[in-house]
Amino acid sequence: MITVISGTNRKNSECLHFAKAYANIIRAKSDVPVKLLALEAIPHDWFHATMYETGQQSPSLSVLQDAYMLPASKFVYVIPEYNGSFPGALKLFLDACSIRNYKETFKGKKAALVGIATGRAGNLRGMDHLTGVLHHVGTVVLPNKLPISRIRQLMDKQGNITDEATLLVMEKQADELLSF
């Protein structure tokens, strides 16, 4: 299974449009099951003072970890640029998932990174930061990281990605992930 993660908890995010498009690209190319996890749609009751203590994981987080993280062999992280990095909500989610079944959640799994930004750098720095975190937990990151810049110029008003060159590089990275 491949889990595509829209890495922000911001409602109605542009990130989710790219994550949905990526999930659809993988579905069109493979019979591998694909799940989409949008951080904007998950409960956040797992953020509490004892969240890092064994046995204190919130039931809502356990459900997410069991459905999206544990069964996945590969991940696609679509991450918007927030203050020169990736969103804190994603870091908090990864930290919270590391308390229960750490190795089963992360170790030896593979990930592709897609950085998106309204500016011109495509969240290169954020992808580097997330790479460091993923390496620390034992996840192998596909070397072809995909920075996508000026995202508002690449979509129509409904959020569909209309730029053919962008869709082609997304497809190329998806091919690499599938054979990774």
N, C-alpha and C positions, 0 to 999 in steps of 0.2 A: 504494500500500500504506500502511496505517496500522499503526504499531507502538505497542502499549500497554505501558508500562514500569511494573512494580511496583518502586518506587524504594527498596527496602531489601534488604540481604543477610541480614536476620534470618530464621532458619528458622521455618516455620509462622506467618508473619506474617498479621495481619489485613489488611494492605495488599494482599496477593495476592488475598484474597476480593473486594475492591473492583475490582481490576484485571481479574479474570476476569469479573465482572459487567459492567464497562464494555465489555470486548471482545465479550461476548455481545450487548450492546445494539447496538453498531455492526454486528455480523454480521446482526442481525435487521432492521436498517434499510437496509442497503446491500449491494451485491455487491462492494464494494471488499475486497480481501484484507486480513485483519487477523492480525497476529502478536502474541503475548504474550511479552514478555521479563521473566522474573522474576529479579532480581539475586540472589536467594537460591540459585538453581540453577546459577549460572555458575561456571566455574573462576576462581580469583583469582591465577593464576600470572603475571599481567601487572603486578603491583605489585612493581617492583624499582628499584634505584637508577638504571638507565639507561633507564627506560621513556619518558623524554621526548626521547631522542636518535633522530634519523632512522634508520630501519632497525632499530630495536631493539624494535619492537612484538612482543609474544608472539604466536605463531601462534593460540592460543585466542582472543585478543582480535580478531585479524584476521577470524576466522571469524564472530564475533558482529557485528562492524561490517559485514561483507559481507552477512550474512543479515538483520539487523534495522535497521541505521541507514542505510546507503547507499541501499537501494531504497525506503525510506519517503519519502513526500511529506508525511506528517503524523504527529505523535506525540501520545500521551496520557501524561502523567506523573502517576502516582498516587503521592503522596508523604506519608508519615507525618511527624508532628512529632517531631523529635529535637532536644532542647536549644534549642527556639525557632527551629528552621530545618528544613532538609531533611537527609536522611542523607548523611554523608560518603562512603559507598560510591557513591552516585549521582554526586556531584561528581567523585570519583576516576575513575569510569567515563567521564564526559563528557570530563574532562581527557585521559584515555588515548586516547579516540577522536579527539581533536583533533590528534594527531601525524601521522596518515596520512589523506589525502584530506579535509582540514579543510573546505574549501568544499563539497564534494560531500556531506559528512555533515550539515552544519548550515545553510548559507547559503540563505536564501529558503524554507526549509521552515516548516511551521506546527505549532503545538503548543497543546494544551489542558492545563490544570493542574487536578488534583483534589487538594486537601489534606485529609488525614484526621487526626483526633485523638480521643483518649479524653476530652479536656477540652472546653471550650466555644468555642474560637476556630477550629477547623477548619484549623489550620496556615496561617493568613493570612500570618504573617511568613515562613514557609518558602516559600510561593508567591511572595511578593515577591522573596525572595532568588534563587530559581530563575529568575524572570522576568529579573532582572538578568544572570544568567549566560547565559541563552538569547539575550537581546538582544545581548550581547557577541559571541556566535558567529554572529549573523546570522539566528537563528530568530525568526519572528513569533509572538507569543503571543496567543491568543484573549482578548479583553478580559473575557469572562465566566469568571472563575476560580471554581471551585466548592469552597467550604469545607464539609466535612462533620464535624460535631461529635458527640461522645458516641457513637462508632461501635459500642460494645458493646451499646447499647440498640437498635440498628438491625438486628441480625443474630440469627438463631437459633443454636442450639448447633453446627450443622454449618457455620456461616459464610455461610449464604445471607442476602442482604439482604432483610428482610421489611417494612421501612418503605416504604409506598407513596409518601409525599412525597419521600423520598430517591431512589427509583427514577425518579420523574417529573422531578426536577431533573437527574438524570444523563442521562435521555433528551433533555431540552431542550438540555443542553450538547452532547450527541452530535449532535443535529440541526444545531446551530450550527457545530460542527467540520466536519461533512460538507459544508456549504454555504460554508465559509470559504475 
